[in-house]
Amino acid sequence: MSAHAPVETVAASTEPVDAPSRESGAHRVEVTSTMVHIHDVSIDRAAVVKYLESIAPGKQEIALVHALEVGITELLARRARFRPT
């Protein structure tokens, strides 16, 4: 069972969302040595919304984490393939 609240299902937004300025010290994604904290992030990608809508609300958070893991694994593999030897 996750220690976090389930990810809320929301419709995709077409409104642009301004990221906090670096000067304010507020960052929506914080990366520490052992954890990534995501604060008030809206994702307006239809494919992401559609995928998460198909998953039970109680399992959406872990599904999002798995999607990030798969995506990062793929990005790392692509970088390795195109890295000059």
Phi, psi and omega in degrees: 000138183283147177276356182255157176292150178299149176289132182280136176281125180224156177285154178292141179257142175260359180279132178292145179243122180281132176285149177300147180287153178295329181296328183286344181081357181267126177233137180285331177240119178247130179245121175253184181292339184230359189207150170246127177250127179245124184242125171047052179258132176249134180246117183255035177264118185304321181295322179292314180299313182299317179299310183290330177296332183280357184249141179305138182309322180289348181247002184293322181297312180292327177296321177294318178298316178298318179298319176297317180299314180296316180297317180293320177301316179294317179298317178296319179295319178296316179300319180295321180294326184261002178287132179298144180260000000 
